[in-house]
């Protein structure tokens, strides 16, 4: 159970079953906890926990946190053949080696005496560890003599641990920002109160392009966003994934801060700008998991805009029929035109090129003889 935190961020816990403290999973004693607290290195969950810990007897020490090596405790966990091998066989082996050393006159006399003493001490130590001392009974376990008065034991009341207060439900934070630039219908730049600037992409909606290329209704969507958001204070709410692959912040843009972390459809309709883009027909639903908090409400709004034929969902106007070209009046092949003695074109009467020579000819004959129409007087063709 978490009851506090150490100065480096590790959690201070108390195991009720073992009656043991631990910091970050490492067992600690009551004395250590109180020492850390005295130097201000413990941040308690509540003042009740601190008072409870300070009321504990200083001698309380959880078994799990007792350091060191207890030989008898370790031997108690061994199997019977471990005891036979380790505590009986080894001592007699040492004694047998000492016997062979004296029988064969190995080493010098002084060396044999020293080795024998060391070996005997080791063998006796192993035997004494294996065989409990007779007649030793702990004082508190000895039966009292008949009629002997026992000293009165002070009555100890169990220390009551404070009941931890329920933690408040986490509240989603809504960041207050100012829209400083509108990039297009679904992307804006905002400035935080500390001066930080972020490019924000609206979650769950997709407006037609109006920057690199202009798609139908793209300029209208961009103009709508600029009219509603430019220079205004809004509130950003993030979802599971904070940024897209371009590094833009992904957010829901609220015109007013919601009253709770789970706003209803009415509040979403009135104050969530992402949803208003869908309702006005300036955007389509674009869901990219795991950011799907309002996707079900988005679907309802898009279907509503489609039924009302709003914006993008308006029927395309039928193209106006192109006017039929007016037929050219047929030329009269019997019409008279004029040519010159040296020229290769035919002319109207009065053309300046007829000042030196003027030979009348029918239009049909002029064409048949290869004459071309003059570009100045523009005779019939």
MARPAZA-115401 format. One record per residue (C-alpha): residue number from 1; x, y, z. Coordinates in pm, whole numbers, plus 50000, padded with zeros to 5 digits. Last residue first. Layout:
// residues N
<voke i="NUM" px="X" py="Y" pz="Z"/>
...
//
This chain:
// residues 381
<voke i="381" px="48565" py="53341" pz="40072"/>
<voke i="380" px="48425" py="53691" pz="40060"/>
<voke i="379" px="48683" py="53973" pz="40035"/>
<voke i="378" px="48898" py="54072" pz="40334"/>
<voke i="377" px="49016" py="54422" pz="40231"/>
<voke i="376" px="49355" py="54388" pz="40393"/>
<voke i="375" px="49406" py="54014" pz="40414"/>
<voke i="374" px="49339" py="53965" pz="40046"/>
<voke i="373" px="49174" py="53633" pz="39961"/>
<voke i="372" px="49384" py="53371" pz="39779"/>
<voke i="371" px="49396" py="53315" pz="39402"/>
<voke i="370" px="49447" py="52957" pz="39285"/>
<voke i="369" px="49276" py="52969" pz="38947"/>
<voke i="368" px="48969" py="52784" pz="39079"/>
<voke i="367" px="48938" py="53025" pz="39369"/>
<voke i="366" px="48935" py="53323" pz="39136"/>
<voke i="365" px="48697" py="53143" pz="38898"/>
<voke i="364" px="48444" py="53082" pz="39178"/>
<voke i="363" px="48469" py="53440" pz="39303"/>
<voke i="362" px="48396" py="53573" pz="38958"/>
<voke i="361" px="48656" py="53793" pz="38788"/>
<voke i="360" px="48704" py="54168" pz="38734"/>
<voke i="359" px="49059" py="54288" pz="38647"/>
<voke i="358" px="49187" py="54599" pz="38824"/>
<voke i="357" px="49538" py="54725" pz="38762"/>
<voke i="356" px="49748" py="55006" pz="38908"/>
<voke i="355" px="49528" py="55123" pz="39202"/>
<voke i="354" px="49384" py="54776" pz="39273"/>
<voke i="353" px="49609" py="54717" pz="39580"/>
<voke i="352" px="49427" py="54992" pz="39762"/>
<voke i="351" px="49106" py="54789" pz="39773"/>
<voke i="350" px="48808" py="54978" pz="39619"/>
<voke i="349" px="48625" py="54675" pz="39482"/>
<voke i="348" px="48709" py="54374" pz="39695"/>
<voke i="347" px="49025" py="54178" pz="39633"/>
<voke i="346" px="49174" py="53863" pz="39487"/>
<voke i="345" px="49527" py="53750" pz="39565"/>
<voke i="344" px="49822" py="53631" pz="39358"/>
<voke i="343" px="49924" py="53967" pz="39212"/>
<voke i="342" px="50093" py="54049" pz="38882"/>
<voke i="341" px="49809" py="54159" pz="38653"/>
<voke i="340" px="49576" py="54239" pz="38937"/>
<voke i="339" px="49262" py="54062" pz="39065"/>
<voke i="338" px="48906" py="54171" pz="39135"/>
<voke i="337" px="48596" py="54007" pz="39286"/>
<voke i="336" px="48251" py="53945" pz="39141"/>
<voke i="335" px="48001" py="53727" pz="39327"/>
<voke i="334" px="47893" py="53418" pz="39134"/>
<voke i="333" px="48024" py="53183" pz="39404"/>
<voke i="332" px="47793" py="53341" pz="39656"/>
<voke i="331" px="47928" py="53252" pz="39995"/>
<voke i="330" px="47712" py="53051" pz="40230"/>
<voke i="329" px="47623" py="53232" pz="40551"/>
<voke i="328" px="47828" py="53102" pz="40841"/>
<voke i="327" px="47635" py="52884" pz="41081"/>
<voke i="326" px="47604" py="53019" pz="41435"/>
<voke i="325" px="47782" py="52798" pz="41687"/>
<voke i="324" px="47552" py="52623" pz="41933"/>
<voke i="323" px="47562" py="52775" pz="42279"/>
<voke i="322" px="47721" py="52549" pz="42544"/>
<voke i="321" px="47470" py="52389" pz="42777"/>
<voke i="320" px="47494" py="52507" pz="43139"/>
<voke i="319" px="47652" py="52249" pz="43371"/>
<voke i="318" px="47418" py="52098" pz="43630"/>
<voke i="317" px="47486" py="52228" pz="43978"/>
<voke i="316" px="47652" py="51980" pz="44218"/>
<voke i="315" px="47424" py="51872" pz="44500"/>
<voke i="314" px="47521" py="52015" pz="44844"/>
<voke i="313" px="47712" py="51765" pz="45061"/>
<voke i="312" px="48028" py="51970" pz="45076"/>
<voke i="311" px="47840" py="52259" pz="45232"/>
<voke i="310" px="47514" py="52141" pz="45382"/>
<voke i="309" px="47291" py="51892" pz="45200"/>
<voke i="308" px="47061" py="51871" pz="45507"/>
<voke i="307" px="47083" py="51491" pz="45506"/>
<voke i="306" px="47461" py="51506" pz="45462"/>
<voke i="305" px="47499" py="51757" pz="45746"/>
<voke i="304" px="47300" py="51528" pz="45979"/>
<voke i="303" px="47502" py="51225" pz="45872"/>
<voke i="302" px="47819" py="51419" pz="45953"/>
<voke i="301" px="47686" py="51517" pz="46296"/>
<voke i="300" px="47587" py="51160" pz="46391"/>
<voke i="299" px="47924" py="51023" pz="46283"/>
<voke i="298" px="48106" py="51291" pz="46485"/>
<voke i="297" px="47914" py="51186" pz="46797"/>
<voke i="296" px="48044" py="50830" pz="46755"/>
<voke i="295" px="48398" py="50956" pz="46689"/>
<voke i="294" px="48417" py="51174" pz="47000"/>
<voke i="293" px="48704" py="51000" pz="47186"/>
<voke i="292" px="48859" py="50832" pz="46881"/>
<voke i="291" px="49226" py="50937" pz="46890"/>
<voke i="290" px="49374" py="50583" pz="46896"/>
<voke i="289" px="49299" py="50554" pz="46610"/>
<voke i="288" px="49273" py="50784" pz="46301"/>
<voke i="287" px="48916" py="50893" pz="46221"/>
<voke i="286" px="48852" py="51134" pz="45934"/>
<voke i="285" px="48493" py="51265" pz="45921"/>
<voke i="284" px="48440" py="51522" pz="45646"/>
<voke i="283" px="48478" py="51898" pz="45666"/>
<voke i="282" px="48307" py="52228" pz="45573"/>
<voke i="281" px="47955" py="52079" pz="45586"/>
<voke i="280" px="47834" py="52316" pz="45858"/>
<voke i="279" px="47775" py="52027" pz="46101"/>
<voke i="278" px="48119" py="51878" pz="46032"/>
<voke i="277" px="48302" py="52207" pz="46089"/>
<voke i="276" px="48091" py="52257" pz="46403"/>
<voke i="275" px="48216" py="51925" pz="46542"/>
<voke i="274" px="48580" py="52031" pz="46523"/>
<voke i="273" px="48475" py="52365" pz="46681"/>
<voke i="272" px="48349" py="52201" pz="47001"/>
<voke i="271" px="48125" py="52456" pz="47179"/>
<voke i="270" px="47759" py="52417" pz="47083"/>
<voke i="269" px="47744" py="52068" pz="46932"/>
<voke i="268" px="47982" py="51923" pz="47191"/>
<voke i="267" px="47778" py="52078" pz="47473"/>
<voke i="266" px="47458" py="51926" pz="47334"/>
<voke i="265" px="47617" py="51588" pz="47273"/>
<voke i="264" px="47731" py="51554" pz="47632"/>
<voke i="263" px="48069" py="51643" pz="47781"/>
<voke i="262" px="48282" py="51369" pz="47941"/>
<voke i="261" px="48577" py="51551" pz="48102"/>
<voke i="260" px="48338" py="51800" pz="48259"/>
<voke i="259" px="48202" py="52156" pz="48222"/>
<voke i="258" px="48374" py="52207" pz="47890"/>
<voke i="257" px="48598" py="52514" pz="47840"/>
<voke i="256" px="48447" py="52742" pz="47577"/>
<voke i="255" px="48533" py="52762" pz="47205"/>
<voke i="254" px="48679" py="52414" pz="47236"/>
<voke i="253" px="48940" py="52292" pz="46984"/>
<voke i="252" px="49003" py="51917" pz="46999"/>
<voke i="251" px="49373" py="51851" pz="46958"/>
<voke i="250" px="49658" py="51693" pz="46762"/>
<voke i="249" px="49984" py="51890" pz="46792"/>
<voke i="248" px="50174" py="51896" pz="46464"/>
<voke i="247" px="50501" py="51701" pz="46438"/>
<voke i="246" px="50451" py="51600" pz="46074"/>
<voke i="245" px="50387" py="51235" pz="46165"/>
<voke i="244" px="50101" py="51339" pz="46393"/>
<voke i="243" px="50128" py="51449" pz="46753"/>
<voke i="242" px="49966" py="51388" pz="47093"/>
<voke i="241" px="49823" py="51037" pz="47065"/>
<voke i="240" px="49574" py="50935" pz="47337"/>
<voke i="239" px="49367" py="51255" pz="47313"/>
<voke i="238" px="49435" py="51625" pz="47359"/>
<voke i="237" px="49197" py="51905" pz="47460"/>
<voke i="236" px="49274" py="52262" pz="47355"/>
<voke i="235" px="49079" py="52563" pz="47486"/>
<voke i="234" px="49016" py="52873" pz="47275"/>
<voke i="233" px="49095" py="53245" pz="47290"/>
<voke i="232" px="49027" py="53432" pz="46965"/>
<voke i="231" px="49261" py="53604" pz="46720"/>
<voke i="230" px="49141" py="53399" pz="46421"/>
<voke i="229" px="48886" py="53141" pz="46534"/>
<voke i="228" px="48541" py="53188" pz="46374"/>
<voke i="227" px="48621" py="53400" pz="46067"/>
<voke i="226" px="48947" py="53219" pz="46000"/>
<voke i="225" px="48780" py="52880" pz="46028"/>
<voke i="224" px="48502" py="52985" pz="45788"/>
<voke i="223" px="48750" py="53135" pz="45539"/>
<voke i="222" px="48951" py="52812" pz="45535"/>
<voke i="221" px="48635" py="52607" pz="45475"/>
<voke i="220" px="48524" py="52838" pz="45190"/>
<voke i="219" px="48871" py="52826" pz="45032"/>
<voke i="218" px="48867" py="52446" pz="45035"/>
<voke i="217" px="48509" py="52413" pz="44901"/>
<voke i="216" px="48632" py="52236" pz="44588"/>
<voke i="215" px="49004" py="52168" pz="44615"/>
<voke i="214" px="49277" py="52429" pz="44589"/>
<voke i="213" px="49630" py="52297" pz="44581"/>
<voke i="212" px="49932" py="52379" pz="44795"/>
<voke i="211" px="49715" py="52580" pz="45037"/>
<voke i="210" px="49335" py="52537" pz="45012"/>
<voke i="209" px="49285" py="52165" pz="45066"/>
<voke i="208" px="48939" py="52033" pz="45156"/>
<voke i="207" px="48875" py="51993" pz="45530"/>
<voke i="206" px="48942" py="51673" pz="45726"/>
<voke i="205" px="48796" py="51605" pz="46070"/>
<voke i="204" px="48877" py="51368" pz="46359"/>
<voke i="203" px="49132" py="51572" pz="46551"/>
<voke i="202" px="49210" py="51932" pz="46444"/>
<voke i="201" px="49577" py="51991" pz="46359"/>
<voke i="200" px="49755" py="52245" pz="46581"/>
<voke i="199" px="50080" py="52428" pz="46503"/>
<voke i="198" px="50232" py="52533" pz="46834"/>
<voke i="197" px="50383" py="52857" pz="46971"/>
<voke i="196" px="50508" py="52891" pz="47330"/>
<voke i="195" px="50465" py="53241" pz="47476"/>
<voke i="194" px="50391" py="53138" pz="47836"/>
<voke i="193" px="50016" py="53195" pz="47787"/>
<voke i="192" px="50020" py="52959" pz="47490"/>
<voke i="191" px="50022" py="53077" pz="47128"/>
<voke i="190" px="49826" py="52900" pz="46856"/>
<voke i="189" px="49878" py="52817" pz="46488"/>
<voke i="188" px="49587" py="52670" pz="46295"/>
<voke i="187" px="49500" py="52363" pz="46088"/>
<voke i="186" px="49159" py="52222" pz="45984"/>
<voke i="185" px="49025" py="52484" pz="45739"/>
<voke i="184" px="49362" py="52625" pz="45639"/>
<voke i="183" px="49668" py="52783" pz="45799"/>
<voke i="182" px="49481" py="53012" pz="46038"/>
<voke i="181" px="49717" py="53227" pz="46244"/>
<voke i="180" px="49735" py="53361" pz="46601"/>
<voke i="179" px="49475" py="53146" pz="46776"/>
<voke i="178" px="49512" py="53216" pz="47149"/>
<voke i="177" px="49562" py="52937" pz="47402"/>
<voke i="176" px="49408" py="52795" pz="47722"/>
<voke i="175" px="49505" py="52433" pz="47771"/>
<voke i="174" px="49225" py="52202" pz="47886"/>
<voke i="173" px="49346" py="51950" pz="48141"/>
<voke i="172" px="49161" py="51622" pz="48180"/>
<voke i="171" px="49059" py="51579" pz="48539"/>
<voke i="170" px="49180" py="51275" pz="48734"/>
<voke i="169" px="48925" py="51142" pz="48983"/>
<voke i="168" px="49009" py="51240" pz="49337"/>
<voke i="167" px="49200" py="50986" pz="49546"/>
<voke i="166" px="49000" py="50827" pz="49824"/>
<voke i="165" px="49141" py="50912" pz="50166"/>
<voke i="164" px="49357" py="50644" pz="50317"/>
<voke i="163" px="49218" py="50495" pz="50639"/>
<voke i="162" px="49455" py="50575" pz="50918"/>
<voke i="161" px="49633" py="50283" pz="51080"/>
<voke i="160" px="49535" py="50196" pz="51432"/>
<voke i="159" px="49811" py="50087" pz="51662"/>
<voke i="158" px="49701" py="49792" pz="51864"/>
<voke i="157" px="49679" py="49879" pz="52228"/>
<voke i="156" px="49949" py="49754" pz="52454"/>
<voke i="155" px="49879" py="49654" pz="52810"/>
<voke i="154" px="50197" py="49659" pz="53010"/>
<voke i="153" px="50295" py="49313" pz="53128"/>
<voke i="152" px="50262" py="49254" pz="53496"/>
<voke i="151" px="50556" py="49063" pz="53634"/>
<voke i="150" px="50474" py="48700" pz="53696"/>
<voke i="149" px="50402" py="48584" pz="54044"/>
<voke i="148" px="50535" py="48244" pz="54137"/>
<voke i="147" px="50266" py="48027" pz="54293"/>
<voke i="146" px="50357" py="47727" pz="54085"/>
<voke i="145" px="50674" py="47795" pz="53896"/>
<voke i="144" px="50645" py="47960" pz="53559"/>
<voke i="143" px="50698" py="47757" pz="53244"/>
<voke i="142" px="50994" py="47882" pz="53040"/>
<voke i="141" px="50898" py="48021" pz="52698"/>
<voke i="140" px="50972" py="48393" pz="52773"/>
<voke i="139" px="51310" py="48301" pz="52907"/>
<voke i="138" px="51406" py="48103" pz="52601"/>
<voke i="137" px="51485" py="47739" pz="52683"/>
<voke i="136" px="51836" py="47605" pz="52687"/>
<voke i="135" px="51846" py="47264" pz="52849"/>
<voke i="134" px="52053" py="47094" pz="52582"/>
<voke i="133" px="52232" py="47300" pz="52326"/>
<voke i="132" px="52121" py="47232" pz="51974"/>
<voke i="131" px="52338" py="46994" pz="51764"/>
<voke i="130" px="52411" py="47105" pz="51409"/>
<voke i="129" px="52578" py="47435" pz="51489"/>
<voke i="128" px="52787" py="47274" pz="51765"/>
<voke i="127" px="52904" py="47008" pz="51523"/>
<voke i="126" px="53015" py="47263" pz="51265"/>
<voke i="125" px="53203" py="47465" pz="51527"/>
<voke i="124" px="53368" py="47152" pz="51666"/>
<voke i="123" px="53498" py="47061" pz="51321"/>
<voke i="122" px="53628" py="47413" pz="51253"/>
<voke i="121" px="53802" py="47437" pz="51592"/>
<voke i="120" px="53954" py="47091" pz="51549"/>
<voke i="119" px="54087" py="47180" pz="51204"/>
<voke i="118" px="54251" py="47499" pz="51331"/>
<voke i="117" px="54411" py="47321" pz="51626"/>
<voke i="116" px="54532" py="47030" pz="51410"/>
<voke i="115" px="54680" py="47269" pz="51155"/>
<voke i="114" px="54875" py="47452" pz="51427"/>
<voke i="113" px="55004" py="47130" pz="51589"/>
<voke i="112" px="55097" py="46981" pz="51252"/>
<voke i="111" px="55289" py="47298" pz="51161"/>
<voke i="110" px="55479" py="47287" pz="51490"/>
<voke i="109" px="55573" py="46923" pz="51435"/>
<voke i="108" px="55693" py="46978" pz="51080"/>
<voke i="107" px="55495" py="46870" pz="50777"/>
<voke i="106" px="55349" py="46518" pz="50739"/>
<voke i="105" px="55444" py="46258" pz="51003"/>
<voke i="104" px="55239" py="45986" pz="50833"/>
<voke i="103" px="55033" py="45911" pz="51143"/>
<voke i="102" px="55010" py="46275" pz="51245"/>
<voke i="101" px="54872" py="46394" pz="50903"/>
<voke i="100" px="54648" py="46087" pz="50877"/>
<voke i="99" px="54480" py="46173" pz="51209"/>
<voke i="98" px="54431" py="46538" pz="51108"/>
<voke i="97" px="54271" py="46420" pz="50786"/>
<voke i="96" px="54034" py="46198" pz="50985"/>
<voke i="95" px="53934" py="46492" pz="51206"/>
<voke i="94" px="53854" py="46703" pz="50899"/>
<voke i="93" px="53650" py="46420" pz="50750"/>
<voke i="92" px="53468" py="46382" pz="51079"/>
<voke i="91" px="53368" py="46749" pz="51067"/>
<voke i="90" px="53267" py="46727" pz="50698"/>
<voke i="89" px="53043" py="46419" pz="50728"/>
<voke i="88" px="52836" py="46543" pz="51019"/>
<voke i="87" px="52737" py="46904" pz="50946"/>
<voke i="86" px="52748" py="46931" pz="50567"/>
<voke i="85" px="52662" py="46583" pz="50447"/>
<voke i="84" px="52416" py="46486" pz="50717"/>
<voke i="83" px="52256" py="46833" pz="50722"/>
<voke i="82" px="52219" py="46842" pz="50344"/>
<voke i="81" px="52075" py="46490" pz="50360"/>
<voke i="80" px="51801" py="46612" pz="50590"/>
<voke i="79" px="51698" py="46893" pz="50354"/>
<voke i="78" px="51800" py="47253" pz="50427"/>
<voke i="77" px="51565" py="47536" pz="50530"/>
<voke i="76" px="51654" py="47509" pz="50898"/>
<voke i="75" px="52021" py="47540" pz="50807"/>
<voke i="74" px="51966" py="47893" pz="50675"/>
<voke i="73" px="51790" py="47998" pz="50993"/>
<voke i="72" px="52065" py="47841" pz="51198"/>
<voke i="71" px="52332" py="48030" pz="51003"/>
<voke i="70" px="52161" py="48370" pz="51019"/>
<voke i="69" px="52317" py="48594" pz="50750"/>
<voke i="68" px="52264" py="48968" pz="50757"/>
<voke i="67" px="51985" py="49213" pz="50681"/>
<voke i="66" px="51647" py="49222" pz="50855"/>
<voke i="65" px="51402" py="49386" pz="50610"/>
<voke i="64" px="51172" py="49088" pz="50555"/>
<voke i="63" px="51145" py="49030" pz="50928"/>
<voke i="62" px="50999" py="49375" pz="50971"/>
<voke i="61" px="51162" py="49575" pz="51253"/>
<voke i="60" px="50969" py="49740" pz="51529"/>
<voke i="59" px="51224" py="49864" pz="51784"/>
<voke i="58" px="51137" py="50231" pz="51728"/>
<voke i="57" px="50784" py="50172" pz="51846"/>
<voke i="56" px="50528" py="50310" pz="51597"/>
<voke i="55" px="50373" py="50649" pz="51676"/>
<voke i="54" px="50587" py="50829" pz="51417"/>
<voke i="53" px="50443" py="50606" pz="51145"/>
<voke i="52" px="50085" py="50684" pz="51248"/>
<voke i="51" px="50152" py="51059" pz="51260"/>
<voke i="50" px="50298" py="51050" pz="50910"/>
<voke i="49" px="50006" py="50843" pz="50779"/>
<voke i="48" px="49755" py="51085" pz="50932"/>
<voke i="47" px="49936" py="51383" pz="50773"/>
<voke i="46" px="49847" py="51248" pz="50429"/>
<voke i="45" px="50014" py="51078" pz="50132"/>
<voke i="44" px="50349" py="51146" pz="50295"/>
<voke i="43" px="50649" py="51310" pz="50127"/>
<voke i="42" px="50963" py="51161" pz="50284"/>
<voke i="41" px="51312" py="51321" pz="50262"/>
<voke i="40" px="51241" py="51596" pz="50518"/>
<voke i="39" px="51544" py="51520" pz="50737"/>
<voke i="38" px="51326" py="51382" pz="51017"/>
<voke i="37" px="51127" py="51180" pz="50764"/>
<voke i="36" px="51437" py="50997" pz="50643"/>
<voke i="35" px="51525" py="50915" pz="51007"/>
<voke i="34" px="51168" py="50800" pz="51073"/>
<voke i="33" px="51180" py="50567" pz="50772"/>
<voke i="32" px="51523" py="50437" pz="50873"/>
<voke i="31" px="51414" py="50365" pz="51229"/>
<voke i="30" px="51103" py="50187" pz="51103"/>
<voke i="29" px="51327" py="49961" pz="50898"/>
<voke i="28" px="51366" py="49949" pz="50522"/>
<voke i="27" px="51292" py="49680" pz="50261"/>
<voke i="26" px="51378" py="49767" pz="49898"/>
<voke i="25" px="51072" py="49758" pz="49666"/>
<voke i="24" px="51099" py="50127" pz="49574"/>
<voke i="23" px="51112" py="50214" pz="49943"/>
<voke i="22" px="50982" py="49930" pz="50163"/>
<voke i="21" px="50812" py="49905" pz="50503"/>
<voke i="20" px="50713" py="49578" pz="50665"/>
<voke i="19" px="50418" py="49459" pz="50871"/>
<voke i="18" px="50433" py="49132" pz="50673"/>
<voke i="17" px="50058" py="49118" pz="50609"/>
<voke i="16" px="50012" py="49497" pz="50620"/>
<voke i="15" px="50288" py="49564" pz="50367"/>
<voke i="14" px="50369" py="49935" pz="50384"/>
<voke i="13" px="50491" py="50129" pz="50080"/>
<voke i="12" px="50720" py="50428" pz="50013"/>
<voke i="11" px="50734" py="50495" pz="49637"/>
<voke i="10" px="51057" py="50606" pz="49472"/>
<voke i="9" px="51063" py="50968" pz="49350"/>
<voke i="8" px="51416" py="51064" pz="49458"/>
<voke i="7" px="51290" py="51235" pz="49778"/>
<voke i="6" px="51102" py="50922" pz="49890"/>
<voke i="5" px="50727" py="50896" pz="49833"/>
<voke i="4" px="50432" py="50825" pz="50061"/>
<voke i="3" px="50179" py="50574" pz="50194"/>
<voke i="2" px="50145" py="50336" pz="49899"/>
<voke i="1" px="50000" py="50000" pz="50000"/>
//
